[in-house]
């Protein structure tokens, strides 16, 4: 039990020390370096935001290209589906139709017909 109490006491002391460090950081006045870092972070954020807005406007203002891409994909998919349907229909018709080469077009002499 003594070890658990010592660990808890150490954890509480570490936490209090962390709070004191945070308070000292918040109380100090910002330096020129802090301001420079904040401005650099703001510049990066603004550049990323500008790029997102630019991409959104480019995509919105180019509906013809989007329509062309959609149409090309639709054409390719419809050709594929039509090809599959034709293959299945051809296979069904081939199974149902009699074989052309099985019956003779010329009557046999053994039939008695000439």
Backbone as a printed PyTorch tensor [residue, N CA C, xyz], in Angstrom:
tensor([[[   0.8260,   -1.1890,    0.0000],
         [   0.0000,    0.0000,    0.0000],
         [   0.8690,    1.2500,    0.0000]],

        [[   2.0510,    1.1560,    0.6130],
         [   2.9210,    2.3130,    0.6920],
         [   3.3990,    2.7510,   -0.6950]],

        [[   3.6560,    1.7460,   -1.5570],
         [   4.1440,    2.0730,   -2.8980],
         [   3.0760,    2.7990,   -3.7150]],

        [[   1.8380,    2.3570,   -3.6030],
         [   0.7420,    2.9830,   -4.3480],
         [   0.5380,    4.4190,   -3.8820]],

        [[   0.6440,    4.6380,   -2.5580],
         [   0.4870,    5.9970,   -2.0330],
         [   1.6370,    6.8850,   -2.4970]],

        [[   2.8480,    6.3200,   -2.5550],
         [   4.0120,    7.0880,   -2.9990],
         [   3.8790,    7.4410,   -4.4790]],

        [[   3.3910,    6.4950,   -5.2930],
         [   3.1950,    6.7530,   -6.7230],
         [   2.1290,    7.8160,   -6.9400]],

        [[   1.0550,    7.7470,   -6.1670],
         [  -0.0130,    8.7390,   -6.2910],
         [   0.4900,   10.1030,   -5.8560]],

        [[   1.2760,   10.1360,   -4.7990],
         [   1.8220,   11.3960,   -4.3120],
         [   2.7780,   11.9990,   -5.3400]],

        [[   3.5920,   11.1740,   -5.9690],
         [   4.5150,   11.6420,   -6.9990],
         [   3.7520,   12.1630,   -8.2070]],

        [[   2.6930,   11.4750,   -8.5880],
         [   1.8840,   11.8980,   -9.7340],
         [   1.2310,   13.2500,   -9.4600]],

        [[   0.7300,   13.4340,   -8.2490],
         [   0.1010,   14.7120,   -7.8800],
         [   1.1360,   15.8290,   -7.8850]],

        [[   2.3360,   15.5520,   -7.3540],
         [   3.4060,   16.5610,   -7.3550],
         [   3.8020,   16.9400,   -8.7870]],

        [[   3.8950,   15.9480,   -9.6610],
         [   4.2340,   16.2200,  -11.0620],
         [   3.1570,   17.0690,  -11.7260]],

        [[   1.9160,   16.7870,  -11.4090],
         [   0.8050,   17.5400,  -11.9800],
         [   0.8190,   18.9890,  -11.4980]],

        [[   1.0730,   19.1860,  -10.2070],
         [   1.1490,   20.5480,   -9.6690],
         [   2.3040,   21.3200,  -10.2940]],

        [[   3.4330,   20.6410,  -10.5080],
         [   4.5840,   21.2720,  -11.1450],
         [   4.2370,   21.6880,  -12.5750]],

        [[   3.5220,   20.8370,  -13.2700],
         [   3.1050,   21.1600,  -14.6400],
         [   2.1900,   22.3760,  -14.6490]],

        [[   1.2740,   22.4470,  -13.7030],
         [   0.3730,   23.6010,  -13.6290],
         [   1.1490,   24.8900,  -13.3570]],

        [[   2.1350,   24.8020,  -12.4830],
         [   2.9430,   25.9910,  -12.1880],
         [   3.7220,   26.4430,  -13.4250]],

        [[   4.2390,   25.4760,  -14.1960],
         [   4.9640,   25.8200,  -15.4290],
         [   4.0340,   26.4990,  -16.4360]],

        [[   2.8420,   25.9800,  -16.5540],
         [   1.8610,   26.5650,  -17.4860],
         [   1.5020,   27.9770,  -17.0470]],

        [[   1.2980,   28.1710,  -15.7590],
         [   0.9860,   29.5110,  -15.2530],
         [   2.1070,   30.5010,  -15.5500]],

        [[   3.3520,   30.0810,  -15.3720],
         [   4.4910,   30.9600,  -15.6680],
         [   4.5420,   31.3160,  -17.1520]],

        [[   4.2660,   30.3510,  -18.0120],
         [   4.2630,   30.6120,  -19.4590],
         [   3.1780,   31.6220,  -19.8100]],

        [[   1.9930,   31.4610,  -19.2080],
         [   0.8900,   32.3760,  -19.5050],
         [   1.1180,   33.7740,  -18.9520]],

        [[   1.8710,   33.8870,  -17.8750],
         [   2.1140,   35.1910,  -17.2610],
         [   3.1920,   35.9990,  -17.9760]],

        [[   4.1060,   35.3590,  -18.6570],
         [   5.1970,   36.1140,  -19.2810],
         [   4.6980,   36.8510,  -20.5140]],

        [[   5.3550,   37.9000,  -20.8660],
         [   5.0010,   38.6820,  -22.0400],
         [   5.5620,   38.0110,  -23.2910]],

        [[   4.7910,   38.0570,  -24.3550],
         [   5.2910,   37.4260,  -25.5770],
         [   6.5070,   38.1830,  -26.1240]],

        [[   7.4160,   37.4280,  -26.6940],
         [   8.6170,   38.0260,  -27.2620],
         [   8.4390,   38.1960,  -28.7630]],

        [[   9.4200,   38.8120,  -29.3790],
         [   9.3740,   38.9850,  -30.8350],
         [   9.3680,   37.6400,  -31.5460]],

        [[  10.0680,   36.6720,  -30.9810],
         [  10.0950,   35.3340,  -31.5690],
         [   8.7050,   34.6900,  -31.5290]],

        [[   7.9900,   34.8880,  -30.4200],
         [   6.6160,   34.3570,  -30.3200],
         [   5.7190,   34.9900,  -31.3840]],

        [[   5.8770,   36.2990,  -31.5570],
         [   5.0730,   36.9940,  -32.5670],
         [   5.4160,   36.4900,  -33.9690]],

        [[   6.6960,   36.2910,  -34.2190],
         [   7.1310,   35.8090,  -35.5310],
         [   6.5620,   34.4220,  -35.8100]],

        [[   6.5930,   33.5630,  -34.8120],
         [   6.0320,   32.2080,  -34.9920],
         [   4.5340,   32.2760,  -35.2800]],

        [[   3.8340,   33.1510,  -34.5690],
         [   2.3900,   33.2860,  -34.7810],
         [   2.0900,   33.8050,  -36.1810]],

        [[   2.8730,   34.7810,  -36.6440],
         [   2.6600,   35.3150,  -37.9950],
         [   2.9510,   34.2520,  -39.0480]],

        [[   4.0210,   33.4860,  -38.8620],
         [   4.3490,   32.4090,  -39.8130],
         [   3.2340,   31.3590,  -39.8640]],

        [[   2.7090,   30.9870,  -38.7100],
         [   1.6060,   30.0220,  -38.6820],
         [   0.3780,   30.5820,  -39.3900]],

        [[   0.1220,   31.8830,  -39.2030],
         [  -1.0130,   32.5160,  -39.8720],
         [  -0.8210,   32.5590,  -41.3880]],

        [[   0.3960,   32.8300,  -41.8260],
         [   0.6890,   32.8570,  -43.2710],
         [   0.4620,   31.4770,  -43.8810]],

        [[   0.9310,   30.4490,  -43.2200],
         [   0.7380,   29.0760,  -43.7250],
         [  -0.7470,   28.7440,  -43.7910]],

        [[  -1.4750,   29.0980,  -42.7410],
         [  -2.9200,   28.8290,  -42.7190],
         [  -3.6300,   29.5710,  -43.8500]],

        [[  -3.2840,   30.8340,  -44.0520],
         [  -3.9270,   31.6180,  -45.1190],
         [  -3.6140,   31.0480,  -46.4940]],

        [[  -2.3950,   30.5700,  -46.7030],
         [  -2.0250,   29.9680,  -47.9880],
         [  -2.8230,   28.6820,  -48.2310]],

        [[  -2.9710,   27.8700,  -47.1890],
         [  -3.7620,   26.6440,  -47.3280],
         [  -5.2240,   26.9720,  -47.6130]],

        [[  -5.7480,   27.9760,  -46.9340],
         [  -7.1320,   28.3940,  -47.1500],
         [  -7.3220,   28.9300,  -48.5660]],

        [[  -6.3650,   29.7330,  -49.0620],
         [  -6.4300,   30.2630,  -50.4190],
         [  -6.4500,   29.1210,  -51.4460]],

        [[  -5.6310,   28.0920,  -51.2110],
         [  -5.5790,   26.9540,  -52.1390],
         [  -6.9060,   26.1990,  -52.1540]],

        [[  -7.5130,   26.0070,  -50.9930],
         [  -8.8070,   25.3140,  -50.9220],
         [  -9.8790,   26.1100,  -51.6640]],

        [[  -9.9010,   27.4150,  -51.4620],
         [ -10.8900,   28.2590,  -52.1440],
         [ -10.6480,   28.2370,  -53.6480]],

        [[  -9.3890,   28.3160,  -54.0570],
         [  -9.0550,   28.2940,  -55.4870],
         [  -9.5050,   26.9820,  -56.1280]],

        [[  -9.2200,   25.8580,  -55.4710],
         [  -9.6310,   24.5550,  -56.0080],
         [ -11.1510,   24.4560,  -56.1060]],

        [[ -11.8470,   24.9600,  -55.0960],
         [ -13.3140,   24.9180,  -55.1120],
         [ -13.8880,   25.7500,  -56.2380]],

        [[ -13.3310,   26.9280,  -56.4580],
         [ -13.8190,   27.7700,  -57.5580],
         [ -13.4990,   27.1660,  -58.9100]],

        [[ -12.3160,   26.5610,  -59.0390],
         [ -11.9430,   25.9390,  -60.3120],
         [ -12.8960,   24.7800,  -60.6360]],

        [[ -13.2040,   23.9770,  -59.6400],
         [ -14.1100,   22.8470,  -59.8730],
         [ -15.5220,   23.3300,  -60.1860]],

        [[ -15.9400,   24.4020,  -59.5340],
         [ -17.2890,   24.9120,  -59.7600],
         [ -17.4100,   25.5840,  -61.1210]],

        [[ -16.3420,   26.2550,  -61.5550],
         [ -16.4300,   27.0140,  -62.7920],
         [ -16.1160,   26.1690,  -64.0200]],

        [[ -15.8960,   24.8840,  -63.8630],
         [ -15.5830,   24.0410,  -65.0070],
         [ -16.5820,   22.8870,  -65.1270]],

        [[ -17.8750,   23.1890,  -65.2080],
         [ -18.8620,   22.1010,  -65.2690],
         [ -18.8030,   21.3360,  -66.5930]],

        [[ -18.3590,   22.0040,  -67.6620],
         [ -18.2920,   21.3150,  -68.9570],
         [ -17.2980,   20.1500,  -68.8880]],

        [[ -16.1540,   20.3720,  -68.2590],
         [ -15.1580,   19.2990,  -68.1230],
         [ -15.7090,   18.1700,  -67.2600]],

        [[ -16.4170,   18.5160,  -66.2050],
         [ -17.0200,   17.4820,  -65.3540],
         [ -18.0510,   16.6810,  -66.1310]],

        [[ -18.8550,   17.3700,  -66.9340],
         [ -19.8640,   16.6880,  -67.7390],
         [ -19.2160,   15.7760,  -68.7720]],

        [[ -18.1290,   16.2350,  -69.3850],
         [ -17.4150,   15.3960,  -70.3550],
         [ -16.8530,   14.1430,  -69.7030]],

        [[ -16.2780,   14.2960,  -68.4980],
         [ -15.7470,   13.1210,  -67.7970],
         [ -16.8670,   12.1430,  -67.4410]],

        [[ -18.0100,   12.6740,  -66.9970],
         [ -19.1410,   11.8230,  -66.6580],
         [ -19.6480,   11.0940,  -67.8980]],

        [[ -19.7610,   11.8310,  -69.0060],
         [ -20.2690,   11.2400,  -70.2500],
         [ -19.3370,   10.1430,  -70.7600]],

        [[ -18.0310,   10.3690,  -70.6920],
         [ -17.0710,    9.3590,  -71.1400],
         [ -17.1900,    8.0990,  -70.2870]],

        [[ -17.2960,    8.2600,  -68.9920],
         [ -17.4460,    7.0970,  -68.1090],
         [ -18.7600,    6.3740,  -68.3440]],

        [[ -19.8310,    7.1530,  -68.5730],
         [ -21.1360,    6.5570,  -68.8290],
         [ -21.1170,    5.7720,  -70.1410]],

        [[ -20.4930,    6.3570,  -71.1830],
         [ -20.4120,    5.6620,  -72.4720],
         [ -19.6600,    4.3480,  -72.3390]],

        [[ -18.5400,    4.3730,  -71.6490],
         [ -17.7440,    3.1680,  -71.4850],
         [ -18.5290,    2.1000,  -70.7200]],

        [[ -19.2040,    2.4950,  -69.6590],
         [ -19.9760,    1.5420,  -68.8540],
         [ -21.1540,    0.9790,  -69.6490]],

        [[ -21.8370,    1.8330,  -70.4300],
         [ -22.9860,    1.3460,  -71.2020],
         [ -22.5420,    0.3870,  -72.3080]],

        [[ -21.3830,    0.6380,  -72.9160],
         [ -20.8700,   -0.3050,  -73.9180],
         [ -20.5760,   -1.6570,  -73.2860]],

        [[ -20.0040,   -1.6350,  -72.0920],
         [ -19.6870,   -2.8720,  -71.3960],
         [ -20.9520,   -3.6630,  -71.0800]],

        [[ -21.9740,   -2.9730,  -70.5620],
         [ -23.2210,   -3.6420,  -70.2020],
         [ -23.9150,   -4.1880,  -71.4500]],

        [[ -23.9600,   -3.3870,  -72.5200],
         [ -24.5850,   -3.8490,  -73.7680],
         [ -23.8590,   -5.0690,  -74.3250]],

        [[ -22.5400,   -5.0500,  -74.2620],
         [ -21.7620,   -6.1980,  -74.7360],
         [ -22.0860,   -7.4530,  -73.9550]],

        [[ -22.2320,   -7.3190,  -72.6390],
         [ -22.5770,   -8.4800,  -71.8140],
         [ -23.9710,   -8.9960,  -72.1510]],

        [[ -24.9150,   -8.1010,  -72.3650],
         [ -26.2870,   -8.5130,  -72.7090],
         [ -26.2960,   -9.2370,  -74.0470]],

        [[ -25.5960,   -8.7060,  -75.0200],
         [ -25.5520,   -9.3380,  -76.3500],
         [ -24.9260,  -10.7240,  -76.2570]],

        [[ -23.8550,  -10.8650,  -75.4800],
         [ -23.2250,  -12.1820,  -75.3420],
         [ -24.1810,  -13.1890,  -74.7220]],

        [[ -24.9290,  -12.7920,  -73.6930],
         [ -25.8760,  -13.7000,  -73.0390],
         [ -27.0020,  -14.0660,  -73.9970]],

        [[ -27.5560,  -13.0830,  -74.7100],
         [ -28.6310,  -13.3520,  -75.6650],
         [ -28.1440,  -14.2820,  -76.7830]],

        [[ -26.9500,  -14.0700,  -77.2750],
         [ -26.3960,  -14.9060,  -78.3350],
         [ -26.2480,  -16.3410,  -77.8500]],

        [[ -25.7890,  -16.4990,  -76.6050],
         [ -25.6220,  -17.8450,  -76.0580],
         [ -26.9750,  -18.5340,  -75.9130]],

        [[ -28.0120,  -17.8080,  -75.4990],
         [ -29.3420,  -18.4070,  -75.3470],
         [ -29.9220,  -18.7940,  -76.7000]],

        [[ -29.7900,  -17.9440,  -77.6920],
         [ -30.3110,  -18.2400,  -79.0280],
         [ -29.5590,  -19.4130,  -79.6310]],

        [[ -28.2790,  -19.4720,  -79.4340],
         [ -27.4790,  -20.5690,  -79.9760],
         [ -27.8970,  -21.9010,  -79.3660]],

        [[ -28.2320,  -21.8970,  -78.0730],
         [ -28.6700,  -23.1300,  -77.4120],
         [ -30.0370,  -23.5790,  -77.9340]],

        [[ -30.9190,  -22.6430,  -78.2390],
         [ -32.2840,  -22.9700,  -78.6430],
         [ -32.4010,  -23.3310,  -80.1160]],

        [[ -31.5330,  -22.8260,  -80.9540],
         [ -31.6760,  -23.0770,  -82.3980],
         [ -31.1230,  -24.4510,  -82.7520]],

        [[ -31.7600,  -25.1220,  -83.7400],
         [ -31.2520,  -26.4280,  -84.1640],
         [ -29.9440,  -26.2350,  -84.9360]],

        [[ -29.1520,  -27.2490,  -84.9100],
         [ -27.8820,  -27.2020,  -85.6280],
         [ -28.1620,  -27.2420,  -87.1240]],

        [[ -27.5600,  -26.3580,  -87.8710],
         [ -27.8250,  -26.2370,  -89.3080],
         [ -27.2610,  -27.4220,  -90.0660]],

        [[ -26.1440,  -27.9460,  -89.7170],
         [ -25.4930,  -29.0120,  -90.4640],
         [ -26.0400,  -30.3920,  -90.1800]],

        [[ -27.0540,  -30.5930,  -89.3700],
         [ -27.5250,  -31.9290,  -89.0060],
         [ -28.4980,  -32.5080,  -90.0330]],

        [[ -29.2190,  -31.6960,  -90.7800],
         [ -30.1780,  -32.2080,  -91.7610],
         [ -29.6310,  -31.9740,  -93.1670]],

        [[ -29.8480,  -32.9820,  -94.0320],
         [ -29.3680,  -32.8780,  -95.4070],
         [ -30.3990,  -32.1590,  -96.2540]],

        [[ -29.9330,  -31.2740,  -97.0810],
         [ -30.8270,  -30.5270,  -97.9700],
         [ -31.2070,  -31.3680,  -99.2020]],

        [[ -30.3740,  -32.3640,  -99.5450],
         [ -30.6290,  -33.2150, -100.7100],
         [ -31.3230,  -34.4780, -100.2220]],

        [[ -32.4420,  -34.8430, -100.8570],
         [ -33.1240,  -36.0700, -100.4070],
         [ -32.2970,  -37.3200, -100.6730]],

        [[ -32.4330,  -38.2680,  -99.7970],
         [ -31.7360,  -39.5510,  -99.9570],
         [ -32.4680,  -40.4290, -100.9700]],

        [[ -31.7220,  -41.2500, -101.6350],
         [ -32.3230,  -42.2000, -102.5740],
         [ -33.0540,  -43.2970, -101.8140]],

        [[ -32.6740,  -43.5250, -100.5710],
         [ -33.3200,  -44.5820,  -99.7880],
         [ -34.7070,  -44.1620,  -99.3270]],

        [[ -34.9960,  -42.8580,  -99.3660],
         [ -36.3270,  -42.3940,  -98.9640],
         [ -37.3800,  -42.7070, -100.0150]],

        [[ -36.9070,  -42.8640, -101.2140],
         [ -37.8530,  -43.1130, -102.3050],
         [ -38.3160,  -41.8240, -102.9360]],

        [[ -37.7530,  -40.7140, -102.5200],
         [ -38.1190,  -39.4480, -103.1230],
         [ -36.9620,  -38.9290, -103.9350]],

        [[ -37.2830,  -38.3170, -105.0170],
         [ -36.2290,  -37.7650, -105.8630],
         [ -36.6350,  -36.4340, -106.3690]]])
